[in-house]
């Protein structure tokens, strides 16, 4: 599976983004995209459930586990088709079906960018014609744009290869005219309706057909789910390797995406005291886990702690109307820098602070640390005052 991926946390572990942060460790807690599974999942299906013409469907038998699909993983692989990623990796694949533009995609892209979360947008011909600037933005910000056919027909009713090819090639041509780039060959059948012959023809054209392992009813414009309804459908069903289908036309999705990604990637990222990290975090901060008002957030890669943030709440009765949050320590191992780790740790700490009712977050940074200053300014920190210091001894 080469779609862009987002890592998620579970049972006390903040797991972060992308295919570049390979997960390997044991996890302690959880969160989006988000119950972590360390052991290899059992074979999803028993010997191959045959492929039949129809609409893609799923059966969820246990929370946090892969669902059973209309066709087996093995049967789909014969046609370069997938519906779920490798269950060994604690990642999810965010995908959006974009049948038309109604004003929500820009907000969705803003949120994805804030979380450094890549996605795949499956677009139709009309979308390319009416929202070319958004398609260019998707490409420029590192997302994949996939093929959802030109007219959004029921492709199972198209049996001749020439007509099938035209539905896909017309999108390819328009995409290249719009972006100047060749479209990557990911295909999603409209409404998930497919046939074995469709899958065969898509494969012959070099496409990988992408179904999904998690979705909910979000496409009715006049009957949008509430935030609570959306979370109740999505969060319990998150599983390792989940291919999540959302619609970019959903007002609810645009409104909840930031909180959803925060829950999936960051929420309640707390560890027990058995972590075997190679950094001072294990000596200086782990003993504070569980203390009220303290927060330790960790990112683990290949069994080692590669980034951490420690902060706490601070209040002076009678002087401060509300407590403030102090971001006391932030560290990212050099090889993991410039991959969004610091931003995601700070985002998680911001959520903790907001839920605790603080009025602001404060931190100290040396005036000559240009890299840190640039990062914090980019994340909306502003200089509010100057500190003074007295050296008591000389080098």
Residue, then its C-alpha position, 0 to 999 in steps of 0.5 A: x500500500x503506497x497511499x500516504x499514511x497517518x500514524x495513530x496512538x493507543x493506550x498511552x502512546x502518541x504515534x505520529x505521522x506518515x510512512x516515514x515514522x515506522x512503528x515498532x514498539x510496544x504501546x502503552x495507551x491510545x488514540x487516530x487514528x487509534x488503537x495500536x496493535x503491536x502483534x501481527x494481525x491474523x489472516x483477515x479472511x479464510x480462504x478467498x471469498x470470491x469477488x462478485x458484482x455489487x457494492x463494497x460492504x463491510x462487517x465489523x465483528x469487533x471494535x478496533x479490529x479489521x472488518x470483513x469485506x465483500x471479498x477477501x484480501x487475497x482475492x482482491x490482490x489478484x487484481x491489484x485492489x486493496x481495502x486495508x493496509x498492513x495490519x502490522x503498522x499502526x497507521x491509517x490511510x486517509x482518503x476523501x471522495x470529492x464528487x463536487x466542491x461545496x466550500x469545505x475542502x479548503x478547511x479540510x486541507x488547512x487541517x491536514x496541513x496543520x497536522x502534517x497528515x497526508x491524504x488521497x483525494x479521489x476526484x471526478x471530472x466535474x471537480x477538476x473543471x470547477x475547482x482546479x485551484x484546490x486540486x493544485x493545492x492538493x498536489x502542492x501540499x503533498x497529497x495524492x489525487x486519485x481517479x474517481x472516474x469522469x462522470x461518476x457512473x456505475x462502473x459495473x454496468x460498463x463492460x467494454x474496455x474502451x468505455x471503461x478506459x475513457x472514464x479514467x483517461x479523461x480524468x487523467x488528461x484533465x488532471x495533467x492539464x490542470x497540474x502539469x503532472x501525471x496522475x498517480x494510478x489509484x482508482x476508486x469505483x463510484x459508490x463502491x460499485x464494482x465487478x470482477x471485470x472492472x477490477x481486471x480492466x483497471x489492473x490492465x490500465x495500470x491502476x490500483x483499485x482502492x476500497x476502504x475498511x472504515x466509513x460512515x454515512x456522511x454524504x447527505x447534504x441535508x442530513x449531516x451527522x452530529x459530531x457525536x454521531x461521527x465520533x461514535x461511528x469512527x473512533x471505535x472502529x479504527x484499526x491498524x492499516x485502516x483505509x478511511x473513507x470520508x467525503x470532502x463535501x461533508x460539513x461535519x467532516x470539515x468541522x470535526x477533522x482537527x479534533x478527530x486527528x488530535x484524538x487519533x494521533x495525540x489524545x491521552x498520550x501517556x506512558x507507564x514507567x517501563x519505557x526503555x528510552x535512550x534520552x534523559x526523559x526517562x530519568x527526568x520526567x517519567x516519574x511525573x506521569x500521573x501527577x495532576x497538571x503534568x503532561x508528558x508526550x512521547x513519540x517512539x520510532x523503532x523501539x526508541x523514544x525519538x521525541x518528547x514534550x513535557x509541560x505542566x500547569x502553573x497558577x498563583x492564587x490571587x494573582x492569576x485569574x486562570x492557570x497558565x501552561x508551561x511548555x518546559x521541555x521539547x526534544x526531537x532526535x535529529x533524524x526525525x526533525x522536519x517531519x512534523x514531530x514538534x508540531x504534533x507534540x505541541x498540538x497535543x499539549x495545546x489540546x491538554x491545556x485548552x481542556x484544563x482551562x488555561x489562559x495561555x501557554x508559555x515557554x522560554x527560548x534562547x534569542x539566538x536559537x533561530x530554528x526554535x524561534x522560527x518553529x514557535x512563531x510558525x505555530x502562533x507563539x508570540x514574544x510577550x516579554x523579555x527575561x533578564x539574567x545575571x551570570x554568577x561565574x565566567x567560563 
